[in-house]
């Protein structure tokens, strides 16, 4: 498949040209270096074009059933607002969540935090009044104390 053909399939995705280039390069690399198998180590996964730590952790957790927690923008924001983590980088938040949460819950927690961040704890105009965990939320308590 050419890059242009793949682009036509994924055009609705953001950055589809770069993604198409990386998908094709990854497919070639998987064949040439990994015997057409998806690697099961973070280091090997991060060698693939376009794969960073977050994506590697998603693959480890959901393809290989490994204990890993991926920190995307939602996980980062919600974890910090709730007080589960205080780190100022995704890597630091990942490390803090790994310390705070039972290992067997990491993958599920990743999805729950994303869901909560998309539906309730939005970046702009969070829906604190509808939040089932606002009573335990550091960010909400701070805002209420400050009269917001």
N, C-alpha and C positions, 0 to 999 in steps of 0.2 A: 504494500500500500504506500502510496506517496504521501508526503506531508500534506499536500493540498487536499487529497482525498480524505485523510483523517480530520483535517480542519473542518471540512464540510459536516462531519458527524458531531463535532464538539463545539461548533461555532457559538452556541448559546452560553458556553462557559466563559468566564473571564479569562483573559490572557490565552486564548485558545491557540494562537500560533506557537507560543513558547511551549505550551503543554503538549501540543502535537509533536513538536521537535523532541521533547524529552521522552515522551511515550515511545516513539520509534527508536530513539537511542537506547532506552532502557530495554526494549524488546531485543535489540541486537546484542546488548551486553549480557542479558540473561541467557541467551543462546550460546554466546561465545565463551563466557566465563563461568556460568553457573549451571550448565547442563539443562537449560530450560526450566530450572527450579527457582522459586523465590527464596532468596537467602533467609536464614533464620538467626542472623546476628545483626545487631544494630550497626556495627561497623561496616559490614558488607552491604547492607541496605543503603547506608548513607553514601556509598560509592556510586550508586545508581544516579543517573542524571535527574536533577530536580527533586531528589529525595533528601530532606533534612531530618532532623531529630524527631519532630512531631510526626511526620509521615512514617518514619521508621517505627516509631512506637505504636502507631495505629496498626501497621502490618504485623508487628510482633504480637500484639494483643489479639487481633482478630483473625489473622491467617494462621499463626503458629500457637495460639492460645497461651502465649507467654505473659508473665506478669509485667505490664508496662502501663504507664499513664501518659497520654499525649496532652500537651498543653497548647491549645489554640487560643484565639482571642477571647472566646467565651469562658473557657476554663480559667484562664488567667484573671479575667475581670471578676467572675463570680467567686472564685477561691479567695481573692484578696478582699472583696466586699464582705464575705461571710466571716472572714478571720481565720480561714483554714490555712492560709499562707500569707506571708508579708513580702516575699521576694519581689525584686524590681525587674527581674528577667524571667522569661518562660522557663529557663533551665533551673533557676533557683526555686521557682514555684513548684516545678516538677519534683525537685528534691524534697521540699517541705511537705508536699502531699504524700510522697512515698513514706515519709516519717510519720505523718499524722493518720494515715488510713491503713486498714488491714490490707495486706498484699492481694488477697483474693478479691477485693472490691475495686481495684484500680481501673480496670477496663469499664466496668459498669458505672463507676463514679464519673469517668470521663464523659460518657453519654448523658448521664443525668445532669451534670453541670452544663453541658452544651444545651440540652433541652431547656433547662431553667434560664440560661442566659438568652436564649432566643425568644422564649415566651413571656418571661416575667422580669428577670434582672437585665433588662436591655441597657445598652451603653448610654443611650439618650432616652430620657423619660422612663426610667425603670418603674414597674408597676408594683411598688412596695405595698400598696393597700391590698393587693391580691396575692401577696407572697405568703406561702404557708410556713416559711421559716424566718419571717421578719423579726420575731421575738428573740431570735438567736443571732441576728445579723449585726455585726459591728458597724457597718456603714449606715444602716437604717437607724440604729440607736444614736449614732453621732449626729446624723441629720436632724432627728427629732430633738435632741438636746440643744442643737444650734437653732432650733425654731424654723427649720425649712419645711 
